[in-house]
């Protein structure tokens, strides 16, 4: 089988802006009297009492589960619920994720951050490849040196900040969602550029349809607040399928809900599908992960850990003098490099 020699182009990641170059922010509450000075504090440690109270609340709202005979519709008809969600809210529900490049500088294409060359199998970041397919292959973004895929892209809250950043570079963005209405809204957006981005409808739980690019051709896959919307029994298969689209040395970037986040504790009785998995009143679903679960899922997909963090923050409503615990997971996993003997 013919193998293609890959030209490695590694990005030098440069940080700029107001937040310090540390994961998950650097606003630390050191004096309790300052708690209402800001609307968010980073790296918050829970007391044992707070943890026990959160666990008790989650156990209480999970006791009364949706009848088994009704549960399947939330998985079977998920696209209908999300179509309805996007039809109702359009692009006004979520804010653009302008924090992406602070937490995930791997998204920066090499030519946007400076370049360095190296040999295959070295370095800690993803590497662009000048050519991965035969000259006869034709697909969107085939000439790009750096390829990104966002799964579960919704109406483009990550898409458009990425497009704005990669425009004029040698990068190309693919984005997909199983809500056809969400993809339509992206394609109708004035900032959507087919020369830079290809949006398509795709149910990532279904491994059968081919992607609009060859396997092992992506540098980055962005999985942000999407795996939680999938039935937990499907999550492992989804990650294995996505891992097959990464180049060796490519990176999967993950951010999602963590166990005992405020949004989990707010669920009422009768909204639980299974342990730590709930349905909202609009029919969309959400699962809440632990750090160990994330590691197991990505490791079982054949990826190696670069980062696996529990992002604990204290959200402050300064007007009402109310504080709320938020918990998110943030992880980076890499597809192992090929050994020199196999190149």
Secondary structure as GFF3:
##gff-version 3
##sequence-region A 1 343
A	DSSP	beta_strand	9	11	.	.	.	ID=ss1
A	DSSP	three_ten_helix	32	37	.	.	.	ID=ss2
A	DSSP	beta_strand	40	41	.	.	.	ID=ss3
A	DSSP	alpha_helix	48	62	.	.	.	ID=ss4
A	DSSP	alpha_helix	68	76	.	.	.	ID=ss5
A	DSSP	alpha_helix	78	89	.	.	.	ID=ss6
A	DSSP	alpha_helix	100	103	.	.	.	ID=ss7
A	DSSP	three_ten_helix	105	107	.	.	.	ID=ss8
A	DSSP	alpha_helix	110	113	.	.	.	ID=ss9
A	DSSP	beta_strand	115	117	.	.	.	ID=ss10
A	DSSP	beta_strand	127	128	.	.	.	ID=ss11
A	DSSP	beta_strand	146	151	.	.	.	ID=ss12
A	DSSP	alpha_helix	159	166	.	.	.	ID=ss13
A	DSSP	beta_strand	171	177	.	.	.	ID=ss14
A	DSSP	alpha_helix	180	188	.	.	.	ID=ss15
A	DSSP	beta_strand	197	201	.	.	.	ID=ss16
A	DSSP	beta_strand	218	224	.	.	.	ID=ss17
A	DSSP	three_ten_helix	227	229	.	.	.	ID=ss18
A	DSSP	alpha_helix	232	243	.	.	.	ID=ss19
A	DSSP	beta_strand	246	257	.	.	.	ID=ss20
A	DSSP	alpha_helix	262	265	.	.	.	ID=ss21
A	DSSP	beta_strand	272	274	.	.	.	ID=ss22
A	DSSP	beta_strand	277	279	.	.	.	ID=ss23
A	DSSP	beta_strand	285	287	.	.	.	ID=ss24
A	DSSP	alpha_helix	291	300	.	.	.	ID=ss25
A	DSSP	beta_strand	303	317	.	.	.	ID=ss26
A	DSSP	beta_strand	322	335	.	.	.	ID=ss27
A	DSSP	three_ten_helix	340	342	.	.	.	ID=ss28
###
